[in-house]
Amino acid sequence: MPNLDKTGPMGMGARTGRGMGPCCNGLGRGFGRGFGGRRFFTKKEEKDLLKEEAVSLEEELKAVKERITEIENQE
């Protein structure tokens, strides 16, 4: 994230990148992929984190699809 201004990669907004910046609490979403590095204490805790992950991935997919549409409209 350039200049830590919450614009994300290429100015597309926060949480549209790889999840490595402060918008993801500095932990980086990549840390949790595959769940090998996570330690859960309860099923509820795991479920809540998985729901957050799903929302984040849906937002990222939406941003990617919007960018594809923008590029197609420019052609």
Backbone bond lengths (Angstrom), bond angles and torsions (degrees), N, CA, C in turn:
res aa  C-N    CA-C-N  psi(-1)  N-CA   C-N-CA  omega(-1)  CA-C   N-CA-C  phi
1 M - - - 1.432 - - 1.522 108.01 -
2 P 1.299 116.76 112.06 1.443 119.92 -178.17 1.531 111.70 -65.78
3 N 1.295 116.58 134.99 1.465 124.14 175.10 1.526 114.02 59.82
4 L 1.287 118.48 12.83 1.469 123.21 -178.95 1.527 111.77 48.75
5 D 1.344 116.83 40.78 1.470 121.16 -176.45 1.532 112.84 -99.69
6 K 1.316 117.05 12.26 1.467 123.88 176.51 1.526 113.58 62.04
7 T 1.342 116.72 25.97 1.457 118.94 177.97 1.522 111.64 -92.94
8 G 1.311 118.01 -9.75 1.458 120.67 179.27 1.517 111.72 71.23
9 P 1.330 116.02 -175.93 1.458 119.60 179.73 1.521 111.00 -67.19
10 M 1.286 116.17 136.57 1.466 123.71 177.62 1.524 112.53 55.29
11 G 1.346 117.45 27.14 1.456 121.04 176.51 1.517 114.76 68.58
12 M 1.326 117.21 22.12 1.465 120.74 -175.62 1.526 113.06 -87.08
13 G 1.308 119.19 1.12 1.450 121.59 176.85 1.516 112.87 107.39
14 A 1.309 114.42 164.24 1.455 120.45 -179.42 1.524 110.88 -65.21
15 R 1.323 116.62 151.52 1.460 125.31 176.73 1.536 113.03 63.54
16 T 1.333 117.40 27.14 1.461 119.33 177.06 1.521 111.40 -108.02
17 G 1.314 116.43 4.37 1.463 119.86 -178.86 1.516 112.23 -103.30
18 R 1.333 115.51 -148.59 1.461 121.48 -176.92 1.521 112.89 -85.33
19 G 1.301 118.11 3.11 1.454 120.79 178.78 1.513 113.44 75.19
20 M 1.320 117.08 30.76 1.452 120.44 -176.80 1.526 112.50 -103.07
21 G 1.324 117.97 -7.59 1.455 120.24 -175.52 1.517 113.16 -97.66
22 P 1.323 116.02 -171.96 1.462 121.15 -176.65 1.519 113.72 -67.96
23 C 1.318 118.90 -16.49 1.467 119.94 177.09 1.526 110.66 -64.53
24 C 1.299 116.01 -21.65 1.466 121.09 178.10 1.518 110.10 -106.85
25 N 1.314 116.28 34.22 1.461 122.85 179.46 1.519 113.22 60.94
26 G 1.329 117.42 20.32 1.449 121.34 175.70 1.515 114.07 74.80
27 L 1.325 117.78 -3.66 1.458 119.61 -178.31 1.514 111.73 -82.94
28 G 1.306 116.04 -30.44 1.449 119.90 -177.30 1.508 110.56 81.23
29 R 1.297 115.32 122.69 1.452 119.22 -179.30 1.520 110.75 -64.01
30 G 1.320 116.70 -29.48 1.454 119.88 179.77 1.509 113.32 -58.03
31 F 1.332 116.85 -25.56 1.463 121.61 178.79 1.514 111.18 -60.66
32 G 1.337 116.47 -33.26 1.456 119.97 -175.32 1.503 114.84 -93.34
33 R 1.286 118.19 -9.37 1.459 119.45 -177.97 1.521 109.62 -59.77
34 G 1.298 115.47 131.16 1.458 120.34 -177.98 1.517 112.35 83.42
35 F 1.303 117.36 -10.98 1.454 125.09 176.54 1.529 114.21 59.63
36 G 1.306 118.11 12.01 1.445 120.61 179.76 1.518 113.52 -67.85
37 G 1.339 117.63 -29.72 1.451 120.25 -177.36 1.518 114.15 -93.73
38 R 1.323 116.94 -5.23 1.461 119.99 -176.94 1.516 110.99 -91.65
39 R 1.314 114.84 147.56 1.461 121.97 173.89 1.519 107.16 -124.86
40 F 1.321 116.85 114.97 1.454 120.97 -179.35 1.520 109.54 -100.11
41 F 1.325 114.61 144.87 1.454 119.48 178.56 1.519 111.10 -97.97
42 T 1.317 116.95 -29.73 1.464 120.47 179.59 1.518 109.35 -139.77
43 K 1.318 115.63 161.55 1.472 120.67 175.80 1.521 109.97 -66.09
44 K 1.344 117.17 -36.26 1.459 120.19 179.14 1.522 110.61 -62.28
45 E 1.315 116.59 -42.10 1.460 121.18 178.43 1.528 110.65 -61.02
46 E 1.316 116.10 -45.27 1.465 120.23 178.67 1.519 110.38 -62.92
47 K 1.333 117.10 -44.10 1.463 121.50 -179.24 1.523 110.63 -61.33
48 D 1.334 116.86 -44.46 1.464 120.63 179.77 1.528 111.38 -61.87
49 L 1.323 116.77 -43.13 1.473 120.13 178.94 1.526 111.34 -65.88
50 L 1.318 117.00 -38.06 1.464 120.20 178.62 1.525 111.07 -66.86
51 K 1.327 116.50 -37.18 1.468 119.28 176.87 1.521 110.88 -64.72
52 E 1.324 117.25 -42.18 1.458 121.02 176.54 1.528 110.94 -61.30
53 E 1.318 116.01 -41.58 1.469 121.18 178.88 1.522 110.46 -62.34
54 A 1.335 117.12 -42.12 1.462 121.52 -180.00 1.525 110.96 -63.25
55 V 1.320 117.31 -43.59 1.469 120.96 178.68 1.522 110.03 -61.91
56 S 1.314 116.36 -44.51 1.460 121.08 -179.51 1.528 111.13 -61.90
57 L 1.321 116.22 -44.28 1.466 120.01 179.37 1.527 111.64 -65.72
58 E 1.333 117.13 -37.81 1.464 120.36 177.59 1.525 110.90 -64.17
59 E 1.335 116.45 -41.08 1.471 120.30 177.17 1.520 111.17 -63.38
60 E 1.315 116.21 -41.67 1.462 120.21 179.73 1.528 110.77 -65.68
61 L 1.333 117.32 -41.94 1.458 121.23 178.07 1.522 110.80 -63.22
62 K 1.327 117.02 -41.38 1.466 120.85 177.77 1.524 110.63 -59.93
63 A 1.334 117.06 -44.12 1.466 120.84 179.67 1.528 110.90 -63.59
64 V 1.322 117.13 -39.52 1.467 120.74 178.82 1.526 110.18 -64.47
65 K 1.328 116.74 -44.90 1.471 120.47 179.96 1.529 111.42 -64.08
66 E 1.342 116.33 -39.04 1.464 119.90 177.34 1.519 110.79 -63.19
67 R 1.328 116.66 -40.74 1.470 120.06 179.59 1.519 110.81 -66.15
68 I 1.329 116.90 -39.42 1.467 120.37 177.13 1.524 109.95 -60.20
69 T 1.329 116.64 -43.81 1.457 121.39 179.04 1.530 110.83 -61.97
70 E 1.339 116.90 -43.06 1.467 120.55 177.66 1.525 111.15 -58.41
71 I 1.323 116.23 -45.40 1.467 120.74 -178.80 1.523 110.38 -64.47
72 E 1.321 116.87 -43.14 1.473 120.71 179.52 1.516 111.43 -62.72
73 N 1.326 117.65 -36.58 1.455 121.39 179.94 1.518 112.13 -71.73
74 Q 1.330 117.59 -22.78 1.455 121.26 179.04 1.521 111.76 -81.52
75 E 1.306 116.67 -19.21 1.483 119.64 -176.27 1.493 111.99 -78.39
